[in-house]
Amino acid sequence: MLQSIINNRYKIVKVLGEGGFGKTFLAEDTHLPSGRFCVIKQLKPVTNNPQIYKMVQDRFGREAAILEDLGNSNNRIPKLYAYFSEQDNFYLVQEYIEGKTLTNKVQTEGVMNESAVREILKSLLYVLNFVHSRHIIHRDIKPDNIILRNSDNIPVLIDFGAVRESMGTVVNSQGNPTSSIVIGTPGFMPPEQAAGRPVYSSDLYSLALTMIYLLTGKMPHELETDFRTGSIIWHQYAMNVSPNLRMVLDRAIAYNPGVSLAPSQEARYATAREMIDALQSPVANYVTPTVPSPQYNTPASPNSGGYHSPPPTVVNSGGNPPQYISPGTPTRGINPPQYISPGTSTNSDSMWIGGGGTFNTSVPIPPEIQGWNWGAFLISPLWCLTNQVWIGLISWIPYLGLPMPFILGAKGNVWAWRSRQWRSIQDFKAHQRAWAKAAIIIYSSFAALFVLLAFIGANLPEEENSSDTTNSTPSQSAPPTPSNPTTEPGIFEEVEISNLETYTYKTGLFSIDIPQGWTVKDNSTSDEVIIYWLDDTENALVQVNVFIVERELDQEQLTTMLKNFINKFAASQTNLTMNQPVRQSDGSVRITWSYTNQTQGVSGRLTVNSFIKHQSNKVSIDSYVVPSEQYQKLLPAINQVISSYKLNASAPLNL
C-alpha cells in the first residue's frame, strides 16, 4: 500500500520510479501555502546491521551536504530542500524539474539534429567541469537522468550516484566499511567504472554515449563493437554528423580512460575542459587507434590461459580535480582555422568551406544552396550583417535601398556563401533557415500588434462609458469581518478545525471541505454566488465568491481584480498589508495578506490567503481567514481545506 504522507509533511502524488535502492515520488509540500511540488527519493540500506546503519547514516549526511552545495551553486543541478531518516529509510527532498527526459524527447519527437545535440553536450560539459572541480563523479549519466527544463529548455543533470552507493555499505573481511555495489547503468558505464574504479573521464564516456543516443536513437546495447579495436560502431546511423563532432564523440568513448597528465591520442579525454576545447575547435586532433585495446573479461590468447585483468585507473596525479571554468570563459590553445580555397588538396574533411569574396566567381557554389533567400528578402538590413554581405548595407539608405531586398532575395545565398566561411553546407542552410524564421516571427508580431491596436481603438469609446471588468470587484459587499467576543485586547480564542465534511453548492458550481460545526451563510444574488462559513468563535472564516465575466482575463488582470477585492474586503480595517502575488500550478493567483481587526475593541491581526481563478466565463475567489498568532499551528489544516476546493465552471450560478 502506498504511503500517503511522509514525515507528516509531504503528500505523495505519484510514484516516479522504483529500483533496487528504493522509490522516487512526486510529492506536495503541505507546510507551504503554495503546496510546492518536490521530488522525494526513498533509499533503503542493503543490510539492517546496526553498526553498518550508523555508518550509512554518517555517509548519507555527508553526501546530502554535497548535493546541497552542488544545487545551490549551479542552476543545472536540482536543489536539495531537506533530508531525513524515518523507519530505517533515508529520504532526500529535491527540487522538482518540470520537463522531458532525453529518453522521452527522442521517443516522442525522434532523433535530434547536430546543432541541438552540440548545445546540450556543451551545456552538460560545463556542468561536469563544475562537478568534477568539487571532487565529485556523477557515475550514472544516461538519457533518463537528464531533463530538458520546460522554462528555458536547458538540460538539468539529476540523480547523482554517490548517495545510492552509501546505501550499499557493508563491512569487508578486514572489518573496514566498503561498498558492495557498483553504481551505473550497463551500456552507459565504461569498463573501469564496471570494475569499481570510476574516474572523471568515466562521466565523459557516459555523456558521449548519451549524445550518440540523441543522434541515432540507438541504446548502447543496440550498437555493435569492433572486436579488433574495442571501438563502438555508430557512424552509419548518423550519416549527417560533421567530422568534428563524430571524432570528439569517438575519442570520448575510447577504451583507455586517459587519466595520465599527457594522454596519448588513443586515450579518452581526461577532463571535461579538454572535451570542451575539442568541441569548440574546428579541427579535432584525433587519430584512430591502430593498436587494439584489451577488453575486460575478454578471453586472452590461447597461450595466456586466462582473461585480461582490468588496468588500474586513478584520478589525476596528486588527486587534484580539474579546474572549474564557467561557460563562455575563453580557452587557450585553439588556433583559428585558415581558409582553404576550393580545389586545394587536403587530407582533412573537417576544414572550413566557402569564403573567397562576395563577387569572386571562381568560388564554386553547391547546387543544394541555390535559390531564393527569404531571410535576406524580408529583413535585408539585418541579414547582411551576420552573413557579411556588406553590399546589403545599402538597404539602410532611404530610396536608394528600395530594390535591395529583391536583389538580396535572389542573390543572397550565393553572396553569403562566398562572403564568409562555413563549417558545412548543413551549417550554412541552418543559418539561412534561422533568418527566415526570424523574419516570419518579426512580421507576424507586427501584424498581431496592428490587429490588437485596431481592436483596442475600435472598442475604446464603449469601454470609456462602461465599467472596466478588469478593475471591477464582485458587486456584493464583503461579508462581516470575523469578530472576537473576548474582552482582553489582541487575544483571540482558539480556533478549532476538526473533521472536514464536503459541502457542494446546490447547482453543482463548486465543492469544498469545511470543518464540522462551522456556520454557513448564503448572501448570493442572481449575478453572484457568495457563501461563507464562520467558526464558533467568529475568529476564522472561509468564503467563496463566484461571478460571471464575459471576456478572457490574463494573469495581470486577475491579480488586479483580486487586489481590488481585498481592498474592499478590509475597507473598514486598518494596517492592511499584502504580499506579492504568486501564480499557482493550476493557473490561479494567490495573495497572502493581513490586517488589524478592531471590531468590539479588539486589536488583533488576521492572516488571509485569497485565490482567484478564471475558468470558462466564471471567476472564482476563495479566501481563508485565521488569527495571525494561530496561523502556523492551523496551516496544515488550512491547506487541506484550500486543496479541496473545486470549481465546476460548466454549472449555472443559480437554479
KEKOL-243318 format. One line per 3 residues: their letters; for each residue x, y, z of C-alpha. Coordinates in steps of 0.05 Angstrom, whole numbers, plus 5000, padded with zeros to 4 digits. Layout:
<atoms>
A = X,Y,Z ~ ...;
</atoms>
This chain:
<atoms>
MLQ = 5000,5000,5000 ~ 5028,5068,4980 ~ 5046,5113,5038;
SII = 5004,5177,5031 ~ 5043,5225,5078 ~ 5118,5225,5092;
NNR = 5148,5260,5152 ~ 5079,5289,5169 ~ 5091,5340,5114;
YKI = 5099,5312,5043 ~ 5036,5286,5009 ~ 5052,5234,4956;
VKV = 5023,5250,4888 ~ 5051,5192,4848 ~ 5109,5144,4841;
LGE = 5161,5168,4791 ~ 5207,5108,4793 ~ 5227,5046,4831;
GGF = 5293,5008,4835 ~ 5337,4965,4878 ~ 5352,5021,4927;
GKT = 5281,5047,4938 ~ 5229,5092,4905 ~ 5223,5161,4877;
FLA = 5159,5201,4888 ~ 5128,5266,4864 ~ 5102,5299,4927;
EDT = 5067,5362,4951 ~ 5096,5403,5009 ~ 5035,5413,5054;
HLP = 5074,5460,5101 ~ 5077,5514,5047 ~ 5016,5554,5025;
SGR = 5035,5543,4953 ~ 5036,5467,4961 ~ 5102,5466,4924;
FCV = 5117,5403,4885 ~ 5182,5366,4901 ~ 5216,5300,4887;
IKQ = 5228,5252,4945 ~ 5278,5196,4939 ~ 5267,5140,4989;
LKP = 5331,5099,4999 ~ 5340,5035,5039 ~ 5407,5005,5062;
VTN = 5424,4935,5037 ~ 5433,4910,5108 ~ 5399,4922,5175;
NPQ = 5463,4913,5216 ~ 5462,4969,5270 ~ 5537,4982,5263;
IYK = 5531,4989,5188 ~ 5467,5031,5195 ~ 5506,5083,5235;
MVQ = 5560,5085,5180 ~ 5507,5093,5127 ~ 5474,5148,5167;
DRF = 5540,5186,5172 ~ 5555,5178,5098 ~ 5484,5198,5080;
GRE = 5493,5263,5118 ~ 5559,5279,5083 ~ 5531,5263,5014;
AAI = 5469,5305,5027 ~ 5513,5364,5045 ~ 5549,5355,4978;
LED = 5484,5353,4940 ~ 5461,5417,4976 ~ 5526,5452,4956;
LGN = 5520,5429,4883 ~ 5447,5450,4876 ~ 5458,5518,4908;
SNN = 5519,5533,4865 ~ 5493,5511,4796 ~ 5423,5521,4768;
RIP = 5431,5460,4723 ~ 5431,5413,4784 ~ 5367,5405,4826;
KLY = 5367,5440,4894 ~ 5364,5399,4958 ~ 5306,5422,5002;
AYF = 5314,5372,5060 ~ 5339,5304,5082 ~ 5318,5259,5140;
SEQ = 5312,5186,5161 ~ 5247,5151,5181 ~ 5232,5078,5197;
DNF = 5300,5053,5174 ~ 5293,5090,5107 ~ 5331,5152,5085;
YLV = 5298,5209,5047 ~ 5322,5265,5001 ~ 5274,5321,4984;
QEY = 5296,5356,4920 ~ 5272,5408,4871 ~ 5221,5383,4820;
IEG = 5245,5397,4749 ~ 5187,5404,4701 ~ 5207,5379,4632;
KTL = 5223,5318,4590 ~ 5280,5269,4599 ~ 5323,5259,4538;
TNK = 5294,5189,4532 ~ 5223,5217,4528 ~ 5246,5271,4480;
VQT = 5274,5220,4430 ~ 5216,5171,4439 ~ 5163,5225,4425;
EGV = 5199,5271,4375 ~ 5253,5227,4343 ~ 5328,5237,4338;
MNE = 5358,5306,4345 ~ 5398,5346,4295 ~ 5471,5361,4306;
SAV = 5461,5433,4326 ~ 5414,5414,4384 ~ 5460,5358,4407;
REI = 5520,5405,4407 ~ 5483,5455,4451 ~ 5462,5400,4501;
LKS = 5532,5370,4501 ~ 5567,5436,4513 ~ 5519,5456,4568;
LLY = 5529,5389,4605 ~ 5605,5392,4597 ~ 5605,5457,4635;
VLN = 5563,5425,4689 ~ 5611,5365,4693 ~ 5671,5412,4695;
FVH = 5639,5445,4755 ~ 5620,5379,4789 ~ 5690,5349,4778;
SRH = 5722,5412,4807 ~ 5686,5394,4872 ~ 5718,5323,4872;
IIH = 5651,5291,4852 ~ 5639,5238,4798 ~ 5566,5231,4777;
RDI = 5572,5157,4757 ~ 5503,5149,4725 ~ 5497,5195,4666;
KPD = 5445,5170,4616 ~ 5385,5198,4578 ~ 5337,5183,4635;
NII = 5379,5226,4683 ~ 5380,5289,4640 ~ 5317,5332,4638;
LRN = 5304,5388,4588 ~ 5273,5441,4634 ~ 5207,5469,4606;
SDN = 5220,5540,4628 ~ 5285,5551,4589 ~ 5299,5485,4551;
IPV = 5365,5479,4590 ~ 5389,5407,4606 ~ 5389,5392,4681;
LID = 5431,5335,4709 ~ 5396,5293,4762 ~ 5405,5230,4805;
FGA = 5478,5231,4828 ~ 5503,5161,4846 ~ 5542,5175,4910;
VRE = 5482,5171,4957 ~ 5460,5105,4927 ~ 5530,5078,4937;
SMG = 5525,5096,5011 ~ 5464,5051,5016 ~ 5507,4992,4994;
TVV = 5557,5000,5051 ~ 5580,4934,5083 ~ 5640,4912,5124;
NSQ = 5694,4871,5089 ~ 5733,4813,5118 ~ 5783,4862,5149;
GNP = 5727,4898,5185 ~ 5731,4960,5142 ~ 5669,4994,5110;
TSS = 5664,4985,5035 ~ 5611,4988,4981 ~ 5580,4923,4959;
IVI = 5552,4951,4894 ~ 5575,4985,4831 ~ 5536,5048,4813;
GTP = 5520,5058,4739 ~ 5477,5034,4682 ~ 5502,4976,4638;
GFM = 5518,5001,4569 ~ 5529,5073,4590 ~ 5581,5052,4642;
PPE = 5654,5048,4619 ~ 5698,4988,4635 ~ 5738,5019,4691;
QAA = 5673,5040,4726 ~ 5645,4970,4719 ~ 5708,4946,4754;
GRP = 5694,4993,4812 ~ 5746,5046,4794 ~ 5710,5106,4764;
VYS = 5749,5168,4744 ~ 5729,5236,4718 ~ 5732,5212,4646;
SDL = 5681,5158,4663 ~ 5628,5211,4663 ~ 5652,5236,4595;
YSL = 5644,5165,4567 ~ 5572,5161,4592 ~ 5556,5231,4567;
ALT = 5584,5215,4497 ~ 5541,5152,4492 ~ 5481,5193,4513;
MIY = 5495,5243,4456 ~ 5502,5184,4407 ~ 5433,5161,4430;
LLT = 5405,5230,4414 ~ 5436,5227,4344 ~ 5418,5155,4327;
GKM = 5361,5134,4372 ~ 5402,5072,4390 ~ 5416,5049,4461;
PHE = 5487,5023,4474 ~ 5465,4950,4473 ~ 5437,4961,4403;
LET = 5505,4982,4376 ~ 5558,4933,4353 ~ 5631,4933,4377;
DFR = 5693,4924,4334 ~ 5726,4865,4369 ~ 5794,4883,4338;
TGS = 5796,4954,4367 ~ 5742,4954,4421 ~ 5710,5015,4388;
IIW = 5635,5024,4386 ~ 5605,5025,4315 ~ 5553,5080,4307;
HQY = 5572,5125,4248 ~ 5525,5090,4198 ~ 5464,5110,4240;
AMN = 5481,5185,4237 ~ 5509,5199,4168 ~ 5499,5275,4171;
VSP = 5541,5286,4233 ~ 5601,5332,4220 ~ 5671,5302,4223;
NLR = 5688,5346,4283 ~ 5631,5322,4328 ~ 5640,5250,4304;
MVL = 5714,5250,4324 ~ 5700,5284,4390 ~ 5649,5231,4410;
DRA = 5694,5175,4385 ~ 5751,5197,4429 ~ 5704,5207,4489;
IAY = 5682,5134,4484 ~ 5753,5107,4476 ~ 5771,5046,4518;
NPG = 5831,5078,4552 ~ 5804,5126,4605 ~ 5861,5176,4592;
VSL = 5878,5193,4663 ~ 5951,5210,4653 ~ 5973,5283,4650;
APS = 5991,5275,4577 ~ 5945,5222,4548 ~ 5961,5190,4482;
QEA = 5919,5204,4422 ~ 5884,5137,4433 ~ 5863,5157,4504;
RYA = 5796,5185,4524 ~ 5792,5259,4544 ~ 5816,5262,4616;
TAR = 5775,5323,4635 ~ 5712,5360,4614 ~ 5754,5420,4597;
EMI = 5794,5380,4545 ~ 5729,5358,4513 ~ 5701,5429,4513;
DAL = 5764,5454,4477 ~ 5759,5398,4425 ~ 5685,5411,4414;
QSP = 5698,5485,4402 ~ 5757,5472,4356 ~ 5740,5468,4281;
VAN = 5791,5413,4273 ~ 5791,5355,4322 ~ 5861,5329,4338;
YVT = 5844,5257,4334 ~ 5878,5195,4305 ~ 5841,5130,4301;
PTV = 5874,5078,4345 ~ 5914,5026,4307 ~ 5930,4981,4366;
PSP = 5870,4942,4393 ~ 5856,4957,4466 ~ 5844,4898,4514;
QYN = 5772,4883,4535 ~ 5751,4868,4606 ~ 5731,4795,4613;
TPA = 5751,4781,4541 ~ 5787,4715,4531 ~ 5862,4725,4521;
SPN = 5904,4688,4471 ~ 5901,4612,4476 ~ 5970,4611,4508;
SGG = 5955,4660,4562 ~ 5908,4613,4598 ~ 5860,4666,4626;
YHS = 5829,4734,4619 ~ 5857,4804,4616 ~ 5854,4839,4683;
PPP = 5825,4909,4686 ~ 5881,4961,4683 ~ 5888,5004,4746;
TVV = 5856,5073,4740 ~ 5870,5133,4784 ~ 5847,5205,4787;
NSG = 5897,5257,4760 ~ 5964,5256,4794 ~ 5960,5282,4864;
GNP = 5885,5274,4866 ~ 5871,5345,4842 ~ 5805,5354,4807;
PQY = 5800,5391,4741 ~ 5800,5467,4746 ~ 5729,5495,4740;
ISP = 5715,5540,4681 ~ 5649,5577,4673 ~ 5610,5577,4607;
GTP = 5637,5630,4560 ~ 5707,5630,4591 ~ 5759,5639,4536;
TRG = 5804,5578,4527 ~ 5875,5579,4502 ~ 5909,5532,4454;
INP = 5858,5536,4398 ~ 5885,5564,4333 ~ 5834,5597,4287;
PQY = 5821,5558,4223 ~ 5851,5582,4158 ~ 5811,5588,4094;
ISP = 5822,5532,4045 ~ 5807,5553,3974 ~ 5763,5507,3932;
GTS = 5803,5455,3898 ~ 5860,5457,3949 ~ 5883,5388,3966;
TNS = 5874,5369,4040 ~ 5870,5305,4079 ~ 5821,5334,4130;
DSM = 5746,5335,4116 ~ 5733,5380,4176 ~ 5762,5445,4149;
WIG = 5721,5507,4135 ~ 5688,5517,4067 ~ 5661,5576,4028;
GGG = 5691,5645,4030 ~ 5736,5678,3980 ~ 5697,5743,3967;
TFN = 5626,5764,3953 ~ 5637,5773,3878 ~ 5691,5720,3869;
TSV = 5661,5679,3813 ~ 5716,5626,3818 ~ 5686,5601,3883;
PIP = 5641,5540,3867 ~ 5570,5544,3893 ~ 5539,5479,3917;
PEI = 5475,5467,3878 ~ 5435,5450,3941 ~ 5442,5520,3970;
QGW = 5420,5559,3908 ~ 5351,5591,3906 ~ 5311,5647,3937;
NWG = 5332,5671,4007 ~ 5271,5694,4047 ~ 5312,5720,4106;
AFL = 5352,5765,4060 ~ 5288,5789,4025 ~ 5247,5804,4087;
ISP = 5299,5833,4135 ~ 5357,5851,4089 ~ 5385,5908,4133;
LWC = 5398,5858,4190 ~ 5411,5795,4149 ~ 5471,5826,4113;
LTN = 5508,5837,4179 ~ 5518,5765,4202 ~ 5526,5739,4132;
QVW = 5579,5793,4117 ~ 5546,5813,4052 ~ 5566,5886,4061;
IGL = 5533,5910,3997 ~ 5468,5897,4033 ~ 5481,5958,4077;
ISW = 5452,5998,4020 ~ 5385,5974,4048 ~ 5393,6026,4104;
IPY = 5395,6084,4054 ~ 5327,6115,4040 ~ 5301,6108,3969;
LGL = 5367,6081,3944 ~ 5358,6017,3984 ~ 5288,6001,3959;
PMP = 5309,5949,3907 ~ 5359,5915,3954 ~ 5310,5865,3986;
FIL = 5294,5837,3917 ~ 5367,5834,3897 ~ 5388,5800,3962;
GAK = 5329,5752,3958 ~ 5353,5729,3890 ~ 5429,5731,3902;
GNV = 5432,5724,3978 ~ 5451,5650,3981 ~ 5508,5657,3930;
WAW = 5536,5721,3961 ~ 5532,5695,4032 ~ 5568,5630,4013;
RSR = 5625,5670,3982 ~ 5627,5725,4035 ~ 5647,5683,4096;
QWR = 5670,5614,4115 ~ 5623,5558,4137 ~ 5633,5493,4175;
SIQ = 5589,5454,4127 ~ 5532,5460,4077 ~ 5485,5439,4134;
DFK = 5512,5496,4177 ~ 5500,5546,4120 ~ 5429,5521,4108;
AHQ = 5413,5522,4183 ~ 5438,5594,4187 ~ 5394,5616,4130;
RAW = 5333,5579,4157 ~ 5343,5615,4223 ~ 5340,5682,4189;
AKA = 5277,5662,4151 ~ 5243,5641,4216 ~ 5265,5705,4249;
AII = 5234,5745,4192 ~ 5168,5708,4198 ~ 5166,5719,4273;
IYS = 5181,5794,4266 ~ 5128,5805,4212 ~ 5077,5763,4249;
SFA = 5089,5803,4313 ~ 5079,5868,4277 ~ 5015,5842,4245;
ALF = 4989,5817,4312 ~ 5005,5884,4344 ~ 4969,5921,4289;
VLL = 4907,5878,4297 ~ 4910,5888,4373 ~ 4915,5964,4368;
AFI = 4859,5965,4317 ~ 4815,5924,4363 ~ 4831,5969,4423;
GAN = 4817,6031,4382 ~ 4750,6004,4358 ~ 4727,5987,4428;
LPE = 4757,6045,4467 ~ 4695,6092,4466 ~ 4650,6037,4492;
EEN = 4697,6019,4548 ~ 4703,6092,4570 ~ 4628,6094,4581;
SSD = 4622,6029,4619 ~ 4655,5998,4679 ~ 4720,5961,4665;
TTN = 4714,5888,4681 ~ 4788,5885,4697 ~ 4782,5935,4753;
STP = 4714,5911,4778 ~ 4703,5871,4841 ~ 4643,5828,4859;
SQS = 4581,5872,4865 ~ 4561,5842,4932 ~ 4591,5876,4993;
APP = 4641,5835,5033 ~ 4612,5791,5089 ~ 4621,5811,5161;
TPS = 4693,5813,5184 ~ 4707,5758,5236 ~ 4697,5789,5305;
NPT = 4721,5769,5374 ~ 4675,5767,5434 ~ 4732,5765,5486;
TEP = 4746,5827,5527 ~ 4822,5821,5531 ~ 4852,5865,5474;
GIF = 4891,5830,5420 ~ 4878,5758,5444 ~ 4835,5712,5402;
EEV = 4801,5649,5425 ~ 4830,5584,5399 ~ 4802,5565,5331;
EIS = 4788,5492,5321 ~ 4789,5458,5253 ~ 4762,5388,5267;
NLE = 4738,5335,5219 ~ 4723,5361,5149 ~ 4658,5348,5112;
TYT = 4645,5363,5039 ~ 4598,5420,5020 ~ 4571,5421,4949;
YKT = 4534,5482,4923 ~ 4462,5469,4903 ~ 4476,5478,4828;
GLF = 4540,5437,4830 ~ 4580,5500,4817 ~ 4634,5484,4868;
SID = 4651,5438,4926 ~ 4696,5447,4986 ~ 4713,5410,5051;
IPQ = 4691,5452,5112 ~ 4706,5439,5186 ~ 4647,5407,5222;
GWT = 4607,5455,5265 ~ 4622,5518,5225 ~ 4561,5562,5209;
VKD = 4544,5572,5135 ~ 4516,5638,5109 ~ 4488,5648,5038;
NST = 4488,5721,5013 ~ 4482,5702,4939 ~ 4446,5745,4887;
SDE = 4423,5730,4817 ~ 4491,5754,4790 ~ 4538,5727,4842;
VII = 4546,5669,4890 ~ 4571,5689,4959 ~ 4578,5634,5011;
YWL = 4618,5638,5075 ~ 4629,5597,5137 ~ 4645,5622,5208;
DDT = 4674,5582,5265 ~ 4640,5584,5334 ~ 4687,5640,5359;
ENA = 4676,5681,5295 ~ 4752,5688,5291 ~ 4760,5646,5228;
LVQ = 4725,5648,5162 ~ 4722,5612,5095 ~ 4689,5649,5037;
VNV = 4674,5632,4964 ~ 4653,5683,4912 ~ 4635,5663,4841;
FIV = 4611,5711,4786 ~ 4608,5715,4711 ~ 4658,5752,4667;
ERE = 4644,5755,4592 ~ 4715,5760,4566 ~ 4782,5726,4577;
LDQ = 4827,5754,4632 ~ 4902,5748,4635 ~ 4944,5739,4698;
EQL = 4954,5814,4707 ~ 4880,5829,4702 ~ 4863,5773,4751;
TTM = 4915,5800,4800 ~ 4885,5870,4796 ~ 4815,5842,4807;
LKN = 4839,5803,4869 ~ 4874,5865,4898 ~ 4810,5906,4889;
FIN = 4770,5851,4924 ~ 4820,5850,4982 ~ 4817,5926,4990;
KFA = 4741,5922,4992 ~ 4741,5863,5040 ~ 4785,5901,5090;
ASQ = 4757,5970,5076 ~ 4736,5982,5149 ~ 4800,5953,5178;
TNL = 4870,5982,5189 ~ 4943,5965,5174 ~ 4927,5925,5112;
TMN = 4990,5891,5083 ~ 4994,5847,5020 ~ 5049,5800,4998;
QPV = 5069,5794,4926 ~ 5020,5754,4881 ~ 5041,5682,4868;
RQS = 5019,5643,4808 ~ 4996,5572,4825 ~ 5007,5508,4786;
DGS = 4933,5506,4766 ~ 4936,5576,4735 ~ 4904,5613,4794;
VRI = 4935,5672,4831 ~ 4946,5673,4907 ~ 4957,5734,4952;
TWS = 4972,5726,5026 ~ 4952,5787,5065 ~ 4936,5811,5135;
YTN = 4900,5867,5172 ~ 4885,5890,5242 ~ 4815,5874,5268;
QTQ = 4787,5929,5311 ~ 4716,5903,5320 ~ 4688,5907,5391;
GVS = 4752,5939,5418 ~ 4797,5882,5397 ~ 4862,5900,5361;
GRL = 4888,5833,5336 ~ 4918,5812,5269 ~ 4884,5766,5220;
TVN = 4920,5730,5163 ~ 4885,5713,5098 ~ 4901,5670,5037;
SFI = 4859,5691,4977 ~ 4858,5656,4910 ~ 4828,5678,4843;
KHQ = 4815,5632,4785 ~ 4784,5642,4716 ~ 4750,5583,4682;
SNK = 4705,5588,4621 ~ 4662,5650,4635 ~ 4667,5647,4710;
VSI = 4714,5679,4761 ~ 4721,5647,4830 ~ 4752,5680,4891;
DSY = 4761,5636,4953 ~ 4791,5665,5018 ~ 4813,5633,5084;
VVP = 4818,5677,5147 ~ 4850,5657,5214 ~ 4883,5695,5271;
SEQ = 4955,5710,5255 ~ 4981,5685,5322 ~ 4949,5616,5306;
YQK = 4968,5615,5232 ~ 5028,5567,5235 ~ 4991,5519,5281;
LLP = 4929,5518,5235 ~ 4968,5518,5169 ~ 4966,5442,5155;
AIN = 4891,5441,5165 ~ 4881,5504,5124 ~ 4919,5473,5067;
QVI = 4872,5413,5068 ~ 4812,5459,5061 ~ 4847,5500,5006;
SSY = 4866,5439,4966 ~ 4795,5411,4970 ~ 4762,5470,4933;
KLN = 4738,5450,4864 ~ 4703,5496,4814 ~ 4655,5467,4761;
ASA = 4652,5525,4712 ~ 4600,5489,4668 ~ 4548,5492,4724;
PLN = 4500,5553,4729 ~ 4502,5605,4785 ~ 4430,5593,4804;
L = 4376,5541,4794;
</atoms>
